[in-house]
């Protein structure tokens, strides 16, 4: 490996600590915890050639870094990056697919089971001494038996979820931007059609304008009073006020959520509901998986600055034919 210690990488905001440590051993790292790059000197901004990040990289941040070549996103979803602007400037964008697929799919099944079988509430019943003082936890009205799962977004993660659901004996249907030819699951051209056909809606779709508030009041009504929603994609995919209302008035039965519209803020009305399981965006949050994600971020950066194609460029960068610069 060629010496990359003179290549400056900007880290705006928080990043996985193990990844940050490795970056610092490999590159010249400028860590701006508050994400305000305007505080850097012009000379330092001019030196930045890459960004390693979680969260957002807006157009104005890119414009403040005249020699920026690559944005290495820590995560599979990259809706926080203004990819259109990056592409217009010839800036490569990468993400970290595949390495978190199994972890997120595992978490999805855990959330679904917690929601349907009320496992968190049952554990609380035990921990509060109520099993001994009051007796058994009440029989749960819901079960996975007899349910039909609908998946919004049958990409890598959605397909891994589907395979796991198959092992649980659930029939699978799905809605995607386009129909897949490599699965036998029933395809629905619209989300409302999918919701009306199933009673368990699992959201594994990416964020962005195309999916913003796609799960709205109409979709929730179509899902019906026995409906369960599980979201491990992006919080913006659900119309959060409509979901809260649907949970409060019985339009659907329950929801299990790992993502929210304005993280880390979670509405008090949502927290107050007993028919929810709420997790703080932990779908891929194991040291094993976050380490693998970080390794991929670093491989993307090192490949690029060694004149090679990154391991996992996003589709927009591939389509634009963005290649490493020859310096």
N, C-alpha and C positions, 0 to 999 in steps of 0.2 A: 504493500500500500504506500502510495506517495505521501509526503508530509503535507497534512492539511491544516497544520497549526496556525497558519497565517490567514486562513479563510474565516471571515467573520460571519457568525450565525447569530441572528437575533432571536431571543426567546421572550416574547411578550406575554406576561402573565405567568400563571402557574404551569408547571409541567411535571410529569412523573419524576420523582427524585432520582431514581436509578438512571433514567434516560438523561437527565440533566447532567449527572456526574460523568457519564460516558461521553456526552457531547463536549464537556469541558476538557476532557482528556484528549479529544480528537481535534477540536476546532478552537478558534478564538471566539468565545461566547460572550455576547452582550445580553445580560438578563435584565429586562425592564419589567419589574414586577407589577407596576401600575399601568402598563401597556402604553404609556405616553411617550412616544418616540420623539416628540418635539423637545424633550428635555435633553436629548443627546446633541452633542456638537455636530455641526454640518460635516466636519471631517469624519466623525464616527458614523454618521448616517451614510456617508458616501462609501464607507468601507463594507457595509453590510451586503452580503451576496446571497444569503439564504435566511429563511425563517423556519424555525421548528416550533410548533404551537398546538395548543388546544384552544378552541373557541373561535374568535372572529378575526379575520384579516380584511378590513374594509379597503375600499379604493384609496382613501386618503393616506392610509398607512403605507400602501405600496408606492404611492406617488412621492412620499417623503424619503424613499430609499431608491435613489436613481440607478444604482447598480444591482438591484435585486434580480436574481436569476431563478430562484426556486422557493416554493412554499411547501414544507413537509408537514402535512396535517397529521396530528396524533389522534386517530379515530377513523372509522370507516365513513361516517357522515361528514361532509365538508360543506354543508350549506352555509356555514359561517364565513366562508371564503368567497369573496367576489370573484368567481372564476371567470366570468365574462371579461372583467377588467384585466385580470391577470393574463388571459389569453391575448387580449389586445396589445399588451405590453411584451408579449413573448416570454412570460414568466411561467415556468413549469409548476404544476400543482400535483402533489401526490397524497395518497391516503394510506390507510392500513387495513385493507380487507383481509378476509380469510383467517388471520391469526386470532381474531376475537369471535369468530362465528360460533364455535361450539360453546364457549362460555356464555354468550348471550342467549343462545338457544336453551341451554340448561337452565339459566335464570328464568326464562320465559315459562318453562314448564313448572318451575317452583312457584312462580307468582300465580299461575293458573290454579295449581293445587291449593295454595294458600287461600285463594279467593273463593273457590268453589266449596272447599271443605272447611273453611273458617279456621284454619290451623293456628293462625296467630291468636285469635280470640280463645281458642281451646287451650293453648299454652298459657295464656294470661290467666285463664280460669284456674289452672293448676298452681301457677306461681303465687297467686293471691290467696291460696289456701281454700278456695271455694269448692274444690273437688271433695276435700275432706269435710268441710262444713255444710255444703249444700248438696253434694252428690254429683253424679255424672254431668258432663257438659251435654247440653241438649243435642238431640239428633239433628244433623244439618239437613236443611231442606234441599240442598243442591248436591249433585254428584257429577262426575265426568261420564258416568254410564249413560248411554243414550244420547249424548251430545254430538253435535256436528260442528266442526271447526271451520271457520272461514279466515283465510289469511290475506291481509292487504299488504302486498309487496312480496312476491315469491322470488326474491333474489337469493343470494348466498345464505343469509340468516333465515329468511322465510322458509327456504327449502329444508334447512337443518331442523327448524321447528316442526315442519310437516312430517319429516321422517320420525321424529320423536313421538309426535301425536299418533302416527300410524301404529307405533309399538304399543301405545295405550289403547288401541282399538277404535280410534275415532276416524270417521270419514272426513275427508279434506276437500274443501272447495277454495277457490281463490280469485282475487282480482288483481290484475297487473296492468301496466301500461300496454302490454301486448300479450297475447296468448303464447305460452310455452309449448314447444313440440316434444319435449323430453319427459313430460309427466302425464299421468292419466287422470289427475284431479280435474273436477269440473271447473271450467273457467266462466267467469262472469264479466261482461264488458263494462259494467258499472258497479260502483261500490254499494249503491242502494239495492241493486239486484242481489248482490252477495249477502248483504245483511238480512234481506227478507227470506233467504234460503237457509240460513244457519242460526244457531243460538249462541255461538261463541265466536267473537270477532277479535282476532289477534292482529295488531298493527305492527308490521315490520318494515314499513316504507320509509324512504329517506325524507328529510325535511325539504323546505324550499317552497317557492311560490306554487308549484304544481300540486302540492299536497296540503297546502295551508288550510286548516279547518275543514278538511275534506270529510271528516266524520262529524257531521252536523246533526241538527235536530231531526231532519228527515231520515238520515241513516239510522239514528238511535231508535226512532219510532219503528222503523222497518225491522230492527233486530228483535224488538218485542219484550214483553214483561218477564220472560225467563232469560233474557239476554245478559251475557257477560262480555265486557270489553277488557282486553289486556293490551297495554301499549308499552312496547320496548323500543320504539323507533325514535320519534321526535315528538315533544309535547305540542308543537305547533300543528300537528296533523289533526288534533281533536279540537273542536270548538268547546273550550273548557267550560264556559258558562252554561252551554247547552247540555254538556255532560252532567254537571252538578244538578241542574234542574231535573234531568232524566232520572238521576239516582234518587233525588229527593221525592219525586212524585210517583215513582214506580214504573216509569216508562221502560226502564231496564232494571234488572235485578241487582247487578254488582259490577265492580270494576277493580282491576289490579293495574297499578300504574308505577312505572319506574322513571317516567319522564313527564315534565310539566311545561306549561307554556312560558312561564317567566322564572326559570330556575335561578336561584334556589328557593324563590318564593312559591309557597303552596297556599292557595286560598283557604281561609279559615273554615268556610262552609264545606270544603272538600275534606279537610282534616276531621271535622265534626261528624262526618257520616260513618256509620257502623258497617255499611255494606261496601267498604273499600279496603284494599291493601295498598299501602303507599310506601314506596321505597325511594331512597335518595340517589337515583341514577347510578345504580351499582351493577348494571348488566354485565359489564366486562371487568369489574373492579376486583380482580385477584392479582396478586403480585406476579403470578405465572403469566397471565394473559397480558397485563400491562407491560411486563418486561418484554414479551414477544412483540407487542405493538411498538415499543421504544426501539427495539432492535431493527424493526423494519423502517422506522423513521430515519435512523442513522444509516442504514444501508442505502436508502434512497438518496440521502445527502452525499454520502461518500461516492456512490456510483456517479452521480451528476458531476461532482468536482474532479473526478478522474476521467471525465469525458465519455462516460458510459450512460446508457439509458437507465433511468431509475427502475426499480423492481415493480413498483405499483403506481404508475401515473394514472390520473383520473381520465375518464373518457374524453372530456373536452380538450385536454392537453394532447392526447393521442390524435384526436381528429384534426387539431390545428397543426400537427407536425412539429411541435416544439422540440428542439434538440439542444444538447449542451453547447454552450458558447466556447469557441476556441480562443483562448487568451494567450 
